């Protein structure tokens, strides 16, 4: 169970993301600095209690229309080996001290717990409350056999991050740019996770955060 500390962070998570987001291929903003607000998301527990896991949604209002981004994050008390390319930045936590924040798509702990969520073996937790399940998060999995990946090797696309999962015909697809609306799943979907966040008017928006599917990318992995 992750213990949520209501304390100071220097810099804040949003400040780290404001510098990091424009470097991503799926960033949809212009040349102006992002104007970010934390809009929602959820957490997963690390069974060993060592790594913080958060699926944060931030909204950028620097452009003519708001853009909502899904940013899976992990927080560690020491650097993740061989993951300098995935480091978003470091923060000083008022209770835990120095923390290393990573793009969670490159962190094997986050990927393992996300796959466990698909299978129903991990329970989504409220973003800012300790030991409080988030029942608004929904999941499904209709594939064959357990899900696993030894070393995350994600690839960014203009709107998503994709990761091959064993067996090789399955692809994990995380939507980075979120659009509220019907929860449409792509052809070949084997499972999904939906999440929520708040819009500027206070209404709750929902979208598909992640999908397991078959497709051309997965087929190439099996060849």
N, C-alpha and C positions, 0 to 999 in steps of 0.2 A: 504494500500500500504506500503510495507516494504521499508524503506529508507536505502540504502547501504552506509555505512561509509567507506571511504578509509583511514584507520588509522592503528595503531599498535595493535597487539594481542600478549600477553605474558602469557604462551607459545602460539605458533601458533596452529591452528586446526590440521595441519599435524603432529606436534610434539605430540599432545595429542593422535592422532590416532596411531602413531607409538608404543606407549606404550600399547594401548588398543587392537589393532587388534590381537596380538598373544594370547590373552586370549579367543578368540571366537572359537567355535567349527568349524566354516566354514573357519577359516584362513588356507590358503593353503601353507604358507611359511615354512621354516625350522626353525632351532634354531637361525639363525642370526637375528639381529635387522632389521626390515623392512626398506627399503630405498624408501620412499614414495614421490610421486609428485602428486599435485592436477591436475587432468586430465579433469574435466568437471562436469556437473550436471545441476541442475536447482533449483529454489526456488518456494515456495508457500506462499501466504499471510495469516497471521492470521487475521480474520475479526476484532478482538478486538485490533490488533496492539501491542500485548504484547509479543508474542513468535516468535522468528526467526525460520523459517523452511527451511532447505536446504537438498537436495538430492545430496550429493557429491560423485563423483567417484575419487578414488585415485588408482594410479598404483604403485605396489611394484616391484622394479627391483633388489632385494637382491638375488634372485634365478637365475637359468639358463635361465628361460623365464619369461617375465613380467606377473604379475597377476593383474587383474583389480577388484576392490571391490566397491560395492555400499554401502554407509554409510549414511542412513537417519539420520539427526541431528536436534535437537532443541536447541535453545539458550534462556536462561531465566535470568531475573534479580534477581531471588530468587529461592531457591531450590524447585523442584517439590515434593510435599508431597508423602511419602511412595515410593520413587523411587531411593533410594540410590543404589540399585542393577543395575540401568540403567545409573548411572552417569559415564560419560567418563572422566570428569575433569573440572576444573575451569580455566578461563582465565581473564586477565586484559585487558579490551577494552579501547583504547585511548580516546573514547568519552563517552561510556556508563558505564564504570567502571567494576566491577566484574560481570562475566557472568558464568552461570552454563551450561555446554554442556552435552546433554543426547543422548543416543541411541534412536532415534525418534520412533522406533517401540514400545516403552513403553510409549510414550507420547500421551495422548488422543487428543491433539490439532493437532498434525501431522496426526494421523490416520483419524481424521474427515475430514481434508482438502484433504488428499489423496483419500478418498472415494468420496468426492465432485468432485475431478478431474476426477475420473472414470465416474461420472454421467454428467460431463460437466458443473458443477456449480462453478468450481474454475479454474482460468487460470494460467498456468505455466508461471513463470517469469524467465528472464535471471539471471544467477547466480551472476553476478557482476555489474549489471546496475539497477538503480532505475526506476520503472514504465516502464519496457520494456518487453513485452510478448516474450516468447520463442516459436516460431512457429515450431521448429524442434521436440518438444515433441508431441507425438500423443497418443490418448486415445480412448477407446471404452467401452461401457457397454450395454449388451443385456439381462440383467436379469430382474426379475419381482420385482417391488417395490423399495422403497428407501433403501439405505445402511446405516447401523449404527452399532456402537459397544459401549457399555457403558464403559467398562474398558478393555484396551488392555491386553491380556494374551498371548504374543507371545511365540513360541517355536522355538529354533534354530535346524537346520538340518546341515549335512555336507556342504551344499552349499547355504542354504536359511534360511529365517525366515518366519514362517507361523503363521497366526492369524485367529481364527474362527470369522466369521461375521454373525450377525443375518440376515435372518433366518439361522438356524444351518446347513443347507446343503451347505453353501457357505464358501470357504476358501480364505483368502488373502495370496498370496504367493509372497514374495519379493526375487528376485535373488540377493544373496550377492556376488557371484563370477560371473562376467560378461564375456561373450565370444562373440566377434564380429562375425557376420555371419547372416544367414537367420533368420528372425523374426518368428521362429516357436512357435506356441502356443500349450500347452498340451491339451489332450483330455478333454472335459468338460469345456473348458474356456468360461466364461461368459463376460469377459472384460479384457483389458490390458492397460498398460502404457509403451510406449517405450521412451528411452532416448538416449543420445549421449555423447561422450567424445572424446578427441584427443589422437591418438597414437603417439609414439615417432617420427615418420616421418612426423607428422603434418596432416595426413589424419584423417577424421572424422569416428569414429566407432559408430555403433548403436546396441542396444540389447534391449530385453524385460526386463524392470526393475521390473514390478509387474504384477501379473495375479490374476483375480478372477475366481475361478473354483469350480466345484463340484468334489467330490472324497471321498475316504474312510475316511479321517479325518473329513470332513464335515458331513458325514453320521453318524459317531459315536456321533458327537455333538448333533444330532437330536434325538438320542435314549433316 
